């Protein structure tokens, strides 16, 4: 939980700086970005809650950050989290894997970070699974 808090504090400090440094090219890209909030909905599956997902789009690709919380009664050993990104027709746009590699105790959470160079402008949902 402490790592998540540190991560969120760093993001709160860094985001305003990054927003202030937006170039004209990035402004164009933002106009084309997917702003459908259903992509970021909270998903509960197998005593894990996936929430607070965010997309960070740069010229090098997209980073997806998601908080994974254990709502079960037992610790969960989570090696990787798979993200299946789908378009409005249910077609898979991309499948990503993010490494956690640790136990998540009950009521604790960890951030998972996945990166891709794929165009995610048409993604409307994310399916999560633990490997």
C-alpha positions as CSV (number, residue, x, y, z in Angstrom):
1,X,0.0,0.0,0.0
2,X,2.9,2.3,0.8
3,X,4.3,1.8,-2.7
4,X,1.0,2.7,-4.3
5,X,0.8,5.9,-2.2
6,X,4.3,6.8,-3.2
7,X,3.4,6.1,-6.9
8,X,0.3,8.3,-6.7
9,X,2.2,11.2,-5.0
10,X,4.9,11.0,-7.7
11,X,2.2,11.0,-10.4
12,X,0.4,14.0,-8.9
13,X,3.7,15.9,-8.9
14,X,4.9,14.8,-12.4
15,X,1.6,15.1,-14.3
16,X,1.2,18.9,-14.1
17,X,4.8,19.3,-15.3
18,X,4.1,17.0,-18.3
19,X,0.9,18.7,-19.1
20,X,2.6,22.1,-19.2
21,X,5.2,20.7,-21.6
22,X,2.7,19.5,-24.2
23,X,3.8,20.1,-27.8
24,X,1.5,20.8,-30.8
25,X,2.0,17.3,-32.0
26,X,0.8,15.9,-28.7
27,X,-2.2,18.2,-28.8
28,X,-3.1,16.7,-32.2
29,X,-2.7,13.2,-30.8
30,X,-4.9,14.1,-27.8
31,X,-7.7,15.0,-30.2
32,X,-7.6,11.5,-31.6
33,X,-7.4,9.7,-28.2
34,X,-10.1,7.5,-26.9
35,X,-11.9,9.3,-24.0
36,X,-14.5,6.6,-23.4
37,X,-14.6,6.3,-19.6
38,X,-16.1,2.8,-19.7
39,X,-12.5,1.6,-20.5
40,X,-11.5,2.7,-17.0
41,X,-14.4,1.0,-15.1
42,X,-13.7,-1.0,-11.9
43,X,-13.6,-4.8,-12.5
44,X,-13.9,-7.4,-9.8
45,X,-12.8,-11.0,-10.6
46,X,-11.6,-13.9,-8.4
47,X,-11.3,-11.7,-5.2
48,X,-9.2,-9.1,-7.0
49,X,-10.4,-5.6,-7.9
50,X,-8.9,-3.8,-10.9
51,X,-9.4,-0.1,-10.7
52,X,-8.1,3.4,-11.4
53,X,-6.8,2.4,-14.8
54,X,-5.2,5.1,-16.8
55,X,-3.7,5.4,-20.2
56,X,-0.6,7.5,-20.8
57,X,0.0,8.1,-24.5
58,X,3.4,9.2,-25.7
59,X,5.2,9.1,-29.1
60,X,6.7,5.8,-28.0
61,X,3.4,4.1,-27.3
62,X,0.9,3.7,-24.5
63,X,1.4,2.8,-20.8
64,X,-1.6,1.4,-18.9
65,X,-1.5,1.6,-15.2
66,X,-4.0,-0.3,-13.1
67,X,-4.4,-0.8,-9.3
68,X,-4.9,-4.4,-8.3
69,X,-6.5,-4.9,-4.8
70,X,-6.9,-8.3,-3.0
71,X,-10.3,-8.3,-1.4
72,X,-10.1,-12.0,-0.4
73,X,-9.3,-13.4,3.0
74,X,-5.9,-15.0,1.9
75,X,-2.7,-13.5,0.5
76,X,-2.5,-13.9,-3.3
77,X,0.8,-14.7,-5.1
78,X,0.5,-12.8,-8.3
79,X,3.2,-13.3,-10.9
80,X,1.7,-11.5,-13.9
81,X,-1.6,-9.8,-14.8
82,X,-2.8,-10.3,-18.4
83,X,-4.8,-7.4,-20.0
84,X,-7.0,-8.2,-23.0
85,X,-7.9,-4.9,-24.8
86,X,-11.1,-5.1,-26.9
87,X,-12.9,-2.9,-29.3
88,X,-16.7,-2.2,-29.4
89,X,-17.3,-5.4,-31.4
90,X,-15.5,-7.5,-28.8
91,X,-12.4,-8.0,-31.1
92,X,-9.1,-8.2,-29.3
93,X,-7.0,-5.2,-30.2
94,X,-4.0,-6.2,-28.1
95,X,-3.0,-8.5,-25.3
96,X,-0.5,-7.3,-22.7
97,X,1.2,-8.8,-19.7
98,X,2.4,-7.0,-16.6
99,X,4.7,-8.4,-14.0
100,X,3.9,-8.0,-10.3
101,X,5.8,-11.0,-8.8
102,X,4.8,-10.7,-5.2
103,X,2.2,-11.6,-2.6
104,X,-0.7,-9.2,-2.2
105,X,-2.1,-9.4,1.3
106,X,-5.8,-9.1,2.0
107,X,-7.0,-5.5,1.5
108,X,-3.6,-4.5,0.1
109,X,-3.0,-3.4,-3.5
110,X,-0.2,-3.1,-6.1
111,X,0.0,-1.1,-9.3
112,X,0.5,-3.0,-12.5
113,X,2.1,-1.3,-15.5
114,X,1.8,-2.5,-19.1
115,X,3.2,-0.9,-22.2
116,X,2.3,-1.3,-25.9
117,X,3.0,0.5,-29.2
118,X,-0.4,-0.5,-30.5
119,X,-3.1,2.1,-31.4
120,X,-5.6,1.9,-28.6
121,X,-7.9,4.6,-29.8
122,X,-10.7,2.1,-30.4
123,X,-10.4,0.2,-27.1
124,X,-13.6,0.2,-25.1
125,X,-13.0,-2.6,-22.5
126,X,-10.2,-4.4,-20.7
127,X,-10.5,-8.0,-19.5
128,X,-8.0,-8.9,-16.7
129,X,-6.7,-12.3,-15.6
130,X,-3.9,-13.5,-13.3
131,X,-1.3,-15.9,-14.4
